[in-house]
């Protein structure tokens, strides 16, 4: 995962309120942040779909 000191950009995602609440609650229960989970998924998505 990226280091917070690196250059970063902010983005936003619109989700249904109930989905956002459930996502936040699961992250809290797992002791992680929504940002960490989303970053991990985005990096994995990029790796999976990168052109050779």
C-alpha positions, 0 to 999 in steps of 0.5 A: 500500500502507498505511503501517506507521504507520497503524492496523493489525490483525493476521490469520492464515491457515491454509494447508497447510505445503507451500503456506506453504513455497513461498509464503515461498520465492517471496517470498524469491526475489523480494525481497519479504515475504509481508505485502507480497504479501498486502496487495497482493492484499487491496487489489486484491480490495477494489477489484475487489469494491467496490460502486459 
